[in-house]
Amino acid sequence: MKALVNNGKFAACLPLETDPKLPLVRQFLSSVGQRKPAGVNYFCDASILAQGGIPSVVFGPGDIAQAHTNDEWIAVDSLERAMAMLLKFLRSLP
């Protein structure tokens, strides 16, 4: 994959490889019921942040097939499920 950089040229984007053993990442995975991270096959800014030394996690409701389209939409139940997962994670923090 490639990302547009400041000079208008494209640069290669490396895969996002956040360490699942980082405390907040481990806590997040545990709170949403996952044992390990899952990969996806699309670009997002988290890859660039991670390359800059900022550990990142990509999480969100919906289907990537509807994202960033002219008629983008999300099912309410998907939004409510994601909200509940985030609240569970936040409430699990000390």
Stockholm file with secondary structure:
# STOCKHOLM 1.0

chainA/1-94         MKALVNNGKFAACLPLETDPKLPLVRQFLSSVGQRKPAGVNYFCDASILAQGGIPSVVFGPGDIAQAHTNDEWIAVDSLERAMAMLLKFLRSLP
#=GR chainA/1-94 SS CEEECTTSCEEECCCCCCCTTSHHHHHHHHHTTCSSCCCCSSCCTHHHHHHTTCCCCCCCSSCTTTTTSTTCCCCHHHHHHHHHHHHHHHHHCC
#=GC SS_cons        CEEECTTSCEEECCCCCCCTTSHHHHHHHHHTTCSSCCCCSSCCTHHHHHHTTCCCCCCCSSCTTTTTSTTCCCCHHHHHHHHHHHHHHHHHCC
//
